Amino acid sequence: MDLIADILENRLQEQAKFKPITVEKHLELDYDLGTLLCVDKNELDSGLLSKNKEDYVQNLTRDNVQLLMNQIWSLPTEKVDDVVVVKLPKPTYILPRAKRVPKPKPPTKWQEYAKLKGIQKKKKSKLSWDEQLQKWLPLYGFKRAQAARDKDWLLEVPQNADPLEDQFAKKFEVKSERVAKNELQRLRNIAKSKNVKVPRMGLLNPDVSSAKDLQTAVTVTKSSTASIGKFQSSLPKEKEARGVAAITPGASRKRKAAPVSSEVEKTESLNAIDYVLNKKPKIDIEKAVNRRINEEQQRRSEENTSMSTSRKPKAGRKGRKCNSSSSSKKPKSGKGQRKGGSSGRKRR
């Protein structure tokens, strides 16, 4: 009997750890199952909250979550890939987002081709059975490289190939080219999704490429050297492409200044105003004295010139004065004969 009592007691203790799924509330909660939201409008018990805050909040949260789960599992369910899922209704509350809703990515070339041809993607297993090694090998990811080395430990030399050629190095080079080609195609898909025009590099087709594409390719190719195109000679009548700084190696790009706070901007403006208002003019005494002396000399020379012009007699047809030493007057006209004691010039 003691053994049975102990078993029953242990059973009751285990059941006491788990709370029932039924929760009683004075007021029903408001549910928005589309956003997995529930709002509890019941009043908080201030006594329990002040006595033991952590336990009270934890129990209250557990009860509300239990009520939300009961409402979710009351919705119709379906089975997808051996998993039971619930189809949620449309949300009623509009919750704000920190960022915009992401736009769907545009399809790649392969996705467009597969849709055109009706090719469906099939889910493949990560492991595949290898008949040569007699074990399961990963198709990609972890331990794939080691499995490939174990499998290709010996390579056959082709019939027309050089017998001294390293087939392992050749295989590695082919793989590197394939990886680079895939990476280039991935970058082209990204540029296509963002509407960025990428110039054609390498072997250009003049029949397909435009003059602008050829000009862009030449400019980018010249700047791809170790000296960034500094010592590259230009072709006759060659023009540099414009608007290719983003894809040109070593091109100088102007970066926008980082935004400053209003306090920093206010401080800088006040410092500039103080500098302008408190700025003291620099006075060159020697320069000022020389300038004053030159102005004084120029003024005196102008006064002397004006005085000399005022003393000069005015020239006229009548009453003209002579500066000669003789004070005799001009003789009167008399038939071409000069008097005995008079002096003067002969009038013609």
Phi, psi and omega per residue, in radians:
M1 nan -0.638 3.123
D2 -1.114 -0.633 3.135
L3 -1.155 -0.729 3.126
I4 -1.150 -0.690 3.127
A5 -1.134 -0.676 3.106
D6 -1.143 -0.683 -3.141
I7 -1.139 -0.769 3.113
L8 -1.121 -0.674 3.131
E9 -1.152 -0.733 3.092
N10 -1.118 -0.636 3.121
R11 -1.145 -0.734 3.110
L12 -1.144 -0.651 3.117
Q13 -1.159 -0.657 3.097
E14 -1.189 -0.673 3.118
Q15 -1.216 -0.484 3.135
A16 -1.208 -0.390 3.111
K17 -1.217 -0.502 -3.090
F18 -1.780 2.263 -3.135
K19 -1.554 2.724 -3.136
P20 -1.230 2.816 -3.124
I21 -1.483 -0.146 3.091
T22 -1.603 2.263 -3.119
V23 -2.237 2.313 3.138
E24 -1.783 2.306 3.117
K25 -2.298 2.573 3.089
H26 -1.169 -0.761 3.116
L27 -2.048 2.434 3.119
E28 -1.249 2.612 -3.117
L29 -1.416 2.680 3.024
D30 -1.592 2.202 -3.048
Y31 -1.976 2.497 2.926
D32 -2.321 1.566 -3.027
L33 -1.216 -0.363 3.121
G34 -1.152 -0.545 3.094
T35 -1.940 0.175 3.138
L36 0.961 0.901 -3.076
L37 -2.163 2.440 3.016
C38 -2.411 2.485 -3.093
V39 -2.085 2.141 -3.133
D40 -1.716 2.059 -3.120
K41 -1.736 0.088 3.138
N42 -1.293 2.634 3.141
E43 -1.306 2.599 3.104
L44 -1.423 2.558 3.079
D45 -1.454 1.822 -3.069
S46 -1.150 -0.542 3.137
G47 -1.160 -0.873 3.119
L48 -1.177 -0.571 -3.138
L49 -1.166 -0.679 3.121
S50 -1.363 -0.487 -3.103
K51 -1.334 -0.933 -3.110
N52 -2.451 1.590 -3.002
K53 -1.196 -0.780 -3.057
E54 -1.111 -0.854 -3.117
D55 -1.137 -0.677 -3.118
Y56 -1.136 -0.790 3.135
V57 -1.156 -0.662 3.138
Q58 -1.151 -0.766 3.124
N59 -1.165 -0.695 3.119
L60 -1.123 -0.700 3.110
T61 -1.152 -0.709 3.140
R62 -1.091 -0.741 -3.129
D63 -1.127 -0.754 -3.137
N64 -1.175 -0.674 3.091
V65 -1.158 -0.647 3.111
Q66 -1.113 -0.720 3.089
L67 -1.135 -0.664 3.108
L68 -1.152 -0.717 3.114
M69 -1.155 -0.636 3.091
N70 -1.079 -0.690 3.116
Q71 -1.204 -0.630 -3.127
I72 -1.173 -0.770 -3.096
W73 -1.353 -0.062 2.997
S74 -1.448 -0.160 3.104
L75 -1.391 2.815 3.097
P76 -1.151 2.455 -3.098
T77 -2.034 2.825 3.047
E78 -2.578 2.887 -3.068
K79 -1.949 2.160 -3.140
V80 -2.261 2.013 3.140
D81 0.963 0.872 3.101
D82 1.084 0.421 3.124
V83 -2.240 2.313 3.122
V84 -1.483 2.141 -3.125
V85 -2.159 2.769 -3.136
V86 -2.020 2.347 3.105
K87 -1.551 1.956 -3.081
L88 -1.409 2.569 3.072
P89 -1.348 3.087 3.110
K90 -1.233 2.462 -3.119
P91 -1.222 2.609 3.087
T92 -1.797 -0.507 3.093
Y93 -1.553 2.416 3.083
I94 -1.743 1.852 -3.119
L95 -1.614 2.375 3.132
P96 -1.245 2.637 3.111
R97 -1.939 2.560 3.078
A98 -1.292 -0.530 -3.135
K99 -2.278 2.955 3.128
R100 -1.237 2.763 3.094
V101 -1.166 2.207 -3.106
P102 -1.105 2.400 3.121
K103 -1.392 2.591 3.111
P104 -1.152 2.452 -3.120
K105 -1.250 2.431 3.103
P106 -1.194 2.595 -3.113
P107 -1.216 2.617 3.087
T108 -1.410 3.078 3.136
K109 -1.088 -0.702 -3.128
W110 -1.182 -0.691 3.109
Q111 -1.123 -0.691 3.083
E112 -1.141 -0.712 3.128
Y113 -1.164 -0.715 3.134
A114 -1.149 -0.646 3.103
K115 -1.193 -0.637 3.133
L116 -1.191 -0.682 -3.108
K117 -1.577 -0.094 -3.141
G118 1.320 0.493 3.135
I119 -1.457 2.211 -3.139
Q120 -1.836 2.433 -3.131
K121 -1.375 2.174 -3.142
K122 -1.820 2.435 3.136
K123 -1.357 2.128 -3.112
K124 -1.861 2.710 3.082
S125 -1.304 2.626 -3.135
K126 -1.286 -0.424 -3.110
L127 -1.888 2.588 3.060
S128 -2.381 2.556 -3.103
W129 -1.458 2.235 3.127
D130 -1.815 2.135 -3.098
E131 -1.248 -0.513 -3.091
Q132 -1.275 -0.802 -3.128
L133 -1.583 -0.217 3.141
Q134 1.006 0.862 3.064
K135 -2.801 2.922 -3.127
W136 -1.437 2.267 -3.124
L137 -2.060 2.475 3.095
P138 -1.290 2.458 3.106
L139 -1.306 -0.461 -3.136
Y140 -2.780 2.914 3.048
G141 1.466 -2.455 -2.992
F142 -1.112 2.336 3.089
K143 1.196 0.187 3.120
R144 -1.265 -0.753 -3.122
A145 -1.134 -0.722 3.131
Q146 -1.148 -0.658 3.098
A147 -1.143 -0.664 3.107
A148 -1.161 -0.647 3.099
R149 -1.193 -0.664 3.108
D150 -1.168 -0.583 -3.106
K151 -1.377 -0.723 -3.088
D152 -1.805 0.912 3.098
W153 -1.320 -0.280 3.119
L154 -2.379 2.242 3.139
L155 -2.037 2.426 3.140
E156 -1.485 2.381 3.113
V157 -1.416 2.204 3.122
P158 -1.060 2.871 -3.019
Q159 -1.194 -0.762 -3.085
N160 -1.656 0.179 -3.104
A161 -1.578 2.853 3.100
D162 -1.243 2.192 -3.119
P163 -1.145 -0.372 3.138
L164 -1.577 0.000 -3.135
E165 -1.343 2.441 -3.141
D166 -1.404 1.903 -3.104
Q167 -1.252 -0.525 3.108
F168 -1.158 -0.757 3.109
A169 -1.146 -0.661 3.117
K170 -1.129 -0.722 3.112
K171 -1.141 -0.704 3.110
F172 -1.122 -0.675 3.133
E173 -1.158 -0.715 3.113
V174 -1.108 -0.703 3.123
K175 -1.160 -0.686 3.126
S176 -1.114 -0.712 3.098
E177 -1.116 -0.676 3.132
R178 -1.156 -0.706 3.106
V179 -1.146 -0.715 3.126
A180 -1.137 -0.652 3.121
K181 -1.153 -0.718 3.103
N182 -1.134 -0.679 3.122
E183 -1.158 -0.692 3.104
L184 -1.118 -0.691 3.127
Q185 -1.179 -0.622 3.104
R186 -1.133 -0.743 3.114
L187 -1.161 -0.602 3.084
R188 -1.161 -0.651 3.093
N189 -1.124 -0.684 3.114
I190 -1.146 -0.748 3.116
A191 -1.125 -0.629 3.127
K192 -1.188 -0.674 3.139
S193 -1.180 -0.470 -3.133
K194 -1.765 0.184 3.108
N195 0.997 0.802 3.098
V196 -1.880 2.195 3.140
K197 -1.429 2.156 -3.130
V198 -1.850 2.160 3.120
P199 -1.194 2.654 3.139
R200 -1.411 2.241 -3.111
M201 -1.914 2.958 3.059
G202 1.365 -2.288 -3.122
L203 -1.394 1.847 -3.122
L204 -1.616 2.544 3.107
N205 -1.777 1.900 -3.105
P206 -1.088 -0.428 -3.133
D207 -1.265 -0.491 -3.091
V208 -1.769 -0.717 -3.084
S209 -1.311 2.537 3.091
S210 -1.515 3.000 3.136
A211 -1.131 -0.591 3.119
K212 -1.175 -0.675 3.103
D213 -1.138 -0.720 3.104
L214 -1.116 -0.728 3.138
Q215 -1.138 -0.714 3.101
T216 -1.133 -0.735 -3.139
A217 -1.116 -0.690 3.127
V218 -1.150 -0.753 -3.128
T219 -1.116 -0.770 -3.128
V220 -1.208 -0.667 -3.127
T221 -1.169 -0.675 3.124
K222 -1.134 -0.624 -3.114
S223 -1.476 0.080 -3.127
S224 -1.584 0.103 3.132
T225 -1.458 3.091 -3.119
A226 -1.167 -0.533 3.131
S227 -1.616 0.194 -3.139
I228 0.992 0.680 3.058
G229 1.331 0.250 -3.076
K230 -1.237 -0.649 -3.080
F231 -1.829 0.289 3.122
Q232 -1.520 2.278 3.138
S233 -1.327 2.573 -3.117
S234 -1.626 2.643 3.084
L235 -1.341 2.763 3.093
P236 -1.129 2.318 -3.135
K237 1.051 0.614 3.141
E238 -1.518 2.417 3.094
K239 -2.064 2.469 3.118
E240 -1.395 2.447 3.137
A241 -1.275 2.608 3.130
R242 -1.922 2.646 3.108
G243 1.304 0.446 -3.131
V244 -2.082 0.403 -3.127
A245 -1.160 -0.507 -3.100
A246 -1.211 -0.474 -3.098
I247 -1.946 0.057 3.138
T248 -1.627 2.190 3.134
P249 -1.151 2.362 3.070
G250 1.324 0.119 3.141
A251 -1.252 2.417 3.139
S252 -1.354 2.265 3.141
R253 -2.061 2.376 3.101
K254 -1.468 2.128 3.135
R255 -1.687 2.451 3.117
K256 -1.269 2.480 3.127
A257 -1.192 2.517 -3.122
A258 -1.178 2.465 -3.136
P259 -1.147 2.455 -3.131
V260 -1.880 2.780 3.141
S261 -1.337 2.907 -3.134
S262 -1.152 -0.575 3.135
E263 -1.173 -0.738 3.132
V264 -1.150 -0.728 3.126
E265 -1.120 -0.690 3.111
K266 -1.124 -0.732 -3.138
T267 -1.122 -0.756 3.132
E268 -1.123 -0.671 3.125
S269 -1.154 -0.754 3.109
L270 -1.111 -0.674 3.107
N271 -1.128 -0.684 3.123
A272 -1.151 -0.722 3.123
I273 -1.132 -0.753 3.112
D274 -1.090 -0.659 -3.132
Y275 -1.149 -0.680 -3.124
V276 -1.257 -0.754 -3.087
L277 -1.269 -0.620 -3.083
N278 -1.651 0.165 -3.111
K279 -1.325 2.215 -3.139
K280 -1.664 2.320 -3.133
P281 -1.241 2.503 3.111
K282 -1.547 2.127 -3.091
I283 -1.898 2.130 3.060
D284 -1.662 1.823 -3.040
I285 -1.131 -0.758 -3.101
E286 -1.096 -0.718 3.134
K287 -1.156 -0.704 3.137
A288 -1.134 -0.719 3.136
V289 -1.127 -0.779 3.132
N290 -1.090 -0.672 3.127
R291 -1.155 -0.681 3.114
R292 -1.149 -0.697 3.126
I293 -1.138 -0.728 3.131
N294 -1.117 -0.702 3.112
E295 -1.133 -0.676 -3.140
E296 -1.174 -0.739 3.107
Q297 -1.119 -0.708 3.131
Q298 -1.143 -0.665 3.114
R299 -1.147 -0.736 3.135
R300 -1.144 -0.718 3.134
S301 -1.128 -0.619 3.087
E302 -1.180 -0.667 3.104
E303 -1.138 -0.740 3.132
N304 -1.112 -0.701 3.141
T305 -1.135 -0.687 3.136
S306 -1.211 -0.617 3.122
M307 -1.195 -0.713 -3.130
S308 -1.173 -0.628 3.123
T309 -1.261 -0.516 3.123
S310 -1.280 -0.514 3.138
R311 -1.374 -0.349 -3.070
K312 -1.233 2.276 -3.123
P313 -1.169 2.623 -3.130
K314 -1.440 2.389 3.138
A315 -1.508 2.292 3.114
G316 -2.591 2.911 -3.113
R317 -1.278 -0.669 3.133
K318 -1.968 2.619 3.104
G319 1.200 0.477 3.127
R320 -1.254 2.276 -3.136
K321 -1.697 2.510 3.123
C322 -1.859 2.533 3.140
N323 -1.612 0.217 -3.112
S324 -1.278 2.869 -3.104
S325 -1.269 -0.497 -3.135
S326 -1.362 2.398 -3.124
S327 -1.799 0.296 -3.129
S328 -1.279 2.635 -3.128
K329 -1.495 2.936 -3.137
K330 -1.285 2.234 -3.107
P331 -1.202 2.713 3.103
K332 -1.374 2.747 -3.131
S333 -1.245 2.415 -3.132
G334 -2.672 1.300 2.971
K335 0.857 0.540 3.019
G336 1.426 0.097 3.140
Q337 -1.924 2.451 -3.081
R338 -1.752 2.407 3.099
K339 -1.271 2.886 -3.010
G340 -1.155 -0.892 -3.003
G341 -1.698 -0.017 -3.077
S342 -1.567 2.629 3.111
S343 -2.146 2.491 -3.140
G344 2.853 3.044 -3.104
R345 -1.546 2.710 3.136
K346 -1.354 2.285 3.137
R347 -1.570 2.295 -3.117
R348 -1.765 nan nan
